[in-house]
Amino acid sequence: MNTDANVNEPAAMPREKSPPIASLIIGWAAAAVSLVFVPILFGAVAVILGYVVKKKYQRDVAGFSLMVGGIACAILGILIGILTNL
């Protein structure tokens, strides 16, 4: 007697990947915050979330632009911090 539980179940349909809206919003917000507050930390958060968007969600342009934007904002935040303390 065959007691396989999978006999009557339909084949699993592949799930569509949900859009990375939350990751993008949090990443760009972190990039913006890095301009004025702890640029290395918040810039790194933006870069990491950009990498997640690029690899997990297969959104190459959005992920890459978030990574570049996070690096640019972190560098600008460091420069702003240096110039305001002179």
C-alpha positions, 0 to 999 in steps of 0.5 A: 500500500502506497502512503505517499502524502504528495500523491494528491497534492498539486505541484508547487507553483514557483512564487513570484518575488515580491518587489523590494519596496521596503528595502529600497525605502529603508536603504535610501532613508539610511543614505539620506540620514548618513549625510548628517548623522553617523555617515559610516554606519548609515552608509553601510546600511544603505550599501548592505540593503542595496546588495540585498536588493541586487542579489535576493530580488534580482533588481540589478539597477535598483540595487546597484544605484542604492549601493553607489548612493549609499557610498556617495552619501556616506562620503559626503556626510564625512566631508560635511562633518569635517567641514562643520567642525573646522 
